[in-house]
Each structure stands twice: as C-alpha cells, then as structure tokens.
C-alpha cells in the first residue's frame, strides 16, 4: 500500500471515529449543554488526543443501582426515609425552631439524597490541621471495637505513616480496622504500604483502582470523601486529607486553612452508612450489611440537628448543588461561602445573583494562591462577574484556603468535601454535613470573620485593572470550566 493511501485511510478512520464519538456524546449521553459543547470542541479540534481524553475523562457512570443494593436493603433504607418524610409532613419530626423553618430544605435532602435528620448531635469544629489530626489520633488510640477510615488522598509522608502506624497498633489490639482510599487521589500509595495492617486482619479497599498502577479509566470520577468513624460513636467529616501539606508543612501552599467537623450523635450512623456503601462498592471482600450502620445505642446529649447529604456521578440529580442553591435562595440576610474553587454553572450563578438583587449580603472567600492554573483563573472570572451585583469577594492571602463551607443567616450551615464546581457537583463522590443550629453557624461565621483579617478585597476597580494576559487566561479557563 502506498504511503499516501495509508495516510488517507488513517485520516478516514480518525474522522469516522470522531463522528461516531461525537454522536455518542450528543445523542446517547444526557449531558449539560455546556459540557457537551466542550467535549465536541475537544473531539473536533484534537481528533486523536480528544478521543483518548474522552475515554479517560468523559465517560459517564451507570446510574441504576450503582451500589448494588439488594431488594431487601433498598426497601429497608427507603422505609426509613419514607417514615421521616411522613413525620416532616405531619410536623411530628421535631419542635426545633430551625427544623420547622427549613422543612423544605430538609425535605429536598430527604427526597433526593435519602438524607435522614438526626437531632442529638454534638459538633466540634476544626480549622487547623494540627488540631484536627491530634484529636483524630487521640480518638483512634481509644477505639475499642471498630475504625472505618476513608480519604481521597493519603500520602506516603510522615502524616500518612503516622496514620498507618496508629491503625496498625489498634489492629494488633484486636480492633476491626477498614481503610478505603481513592485510586487516583492516593496513587502514590502501594499495596505494601498497608502490608502490616493486612497481616493483623485489617482490611484495605481502593475506590476505582488504577490498572497496573499506570492507567485509571475512572480518573474523572473521584471519591473525594474524607470520613473517619470510630466505634460507631465518633465521626469526622470535612476537607482535610492525609498529608504533610494539610499541616502547613509544604512551602508551595504555606499555611493550610480548612474546615472539618467531629460529630457525636445520630449523624454518626449516617456517616457510617455512607462509608459502608462506598466500601461494599469498592471491595470484593466480605460485604458489610447496610443495617449494621446503626451501631450507636446510647442517646447523645448533643442538641444540633444534622443531615448527611451525599452525591455522585451515579446520582440522577445534583443533590449537593441543589442543596446549595436552596440554601442561597432561602437566605434573608446573609450568605458566607468559603471555597478553594468557584466555578459554578449558570443555575448556581443565577441563585447568587437573585440573592444579591434581593438585598442579601453575599460574601465569597477564595484563595489567592493557585494550585491548578486553569481552575484559578476560571474562579477569578466567575467571582469577578458577581462583583457588579454587589458580592463581596475576598482573597485569602495567608496560605491556601481549602475550606468548603456555606453559612446562611447564621442559622444553617454546611461543611464537607464539596467544592463549587462541576467536578464536585457532577463528577466526584462528595458528602456534606448540613447543620441546623445557630450556635454552630455562628461559630463558622466567626471563623470567616477571623479569616477576613488575612484577606485582600477583590473590588470592581481592582478587577477592571487586570492585564490583557489575565483576561485571556480567564477567557480560556472559563471556556473549559464545564470539564475542569
């Protein structure tokens, strides 16, 4: 075969493959319009590499029974949710003032994410990595029966080894230990890292593991959750991963500002249940019966109502995004948001604009230190757009802001793993604790105000003076925002 004919045939195959792939994206996968156009552009302008990028980054998960629940388990979980929905409808769930005030938000979370409300929670807030991990290691050291741990990132550094050694010690004492990590986020972890834990009957799971440590076909769907449940009585949930940078020990990031909850009360059961679902999906080891998540027997003395809201690429709707929008639209006075990435879709932007035009005071704090350049400039573009509507945009200067927090009217707040971007709302597995408690909401508001002291303001004047190079970076990054 002549070279020219061979080249013609290759071009024809690539062209046909591109047309076929474009048809799949447009007709068979029900994507958001922005995401569809972004993928069509990539496929069209970068034919071969676009196809490879789609295989790794573009494929969607099946949505039906992703967690492979049995009919008995599904019926059991639905019955518990239906019971609370009925109690909420009949005003029998609680006489708590905020439960009644935000009953529509509670119903949204119950109906979409099966998020049960527990009324008896005690909450400790951590905003410093040293404090969070000191508390976690202390609680691990006192575990008597079981430790379940899940992190997106676990690194092979001093903090990662300290966590490993702590749970190995407990496994040697006869405590049941399970640890689950994300195959991409914790890609530096090898099987040998937890060899001693396995030797003492500890169990290790990997969510969407890589193939031969090199190829991960689910690189775009990351389990971004960070959970730890101890003896079914104590749970940790929030933004801190496991690595020295989260203690502020990496020069690149400097001080690491994050937010994490320690919860004692009924919400621990729901966090335990979320862990078990992910564990059973990820591992081929002996499955844990979902009914076992109700480990807690004694009543907590806490007073904070909490819902644990989870979402992922298997979800029919974007539960966490919808919850955030509902929170913003319910605000009468103020909305305080801390997020490392602010790349919302049009519905989220519209909610912010409606709140601002309605006289709600909206404050958004973002880091002024990029860890992903495209994400950083896209964040600037969207934050800058809200300035003309009256939003207060604050740039955190002390180090890197990684907190994922929203506080509304100093009455209700949500803290967890969810960033304000398409990745968290559609592509990642995320989880948040939403708290209906003025005391907790006020504490988070006060932390925001404390952080304000180390922020600079992004004003309209400052934004308009940005260079043409920055404007170009923003334009490109915003164009790519549906797939960042």
Secondary structure, DSSP 8 states (H G I E B T S, - for coil): --HHHHHHHHHHHHHHHHHHHHHIIIIIS---HHHHHHHHHHHHHSHHHHHHHHHHHT-----TTTT---HHHHHHHHHHHHHHHHHHHTT-S---HHHHHTHHHHHHHHHHH---EEEEEEEEEEEEHHHHHHHHHHHHHT-SSEEEEEES-B-SSHHHHHHHHHHHHHHHTT-EEEEEEETTTTTT--GGGGHHHHHTT-EEEEET--BTTTB-TTTTS-B---EEEETTTEEEEES--BSGGGGT--TTT-EEEEEEEEEESTHHHHHHHHHHHHHHHH--S----GGGG----S-----EEEEEEEE-TT-SS-HHHHHHHHHHHH-SSEEEEE-S-EE--HHHHHHHHHHHHTT-EEEEEEESS-SSHHHHHHHHHHHHHHHTTT-EEEEE-SEEE---EEEETTTEEEEES--EEHIIIIISBEEEEEEE-HHHHHHHHHHHHHHHTTEEEE-HHHHHT--HHHHHHHHHHHHHGGG-
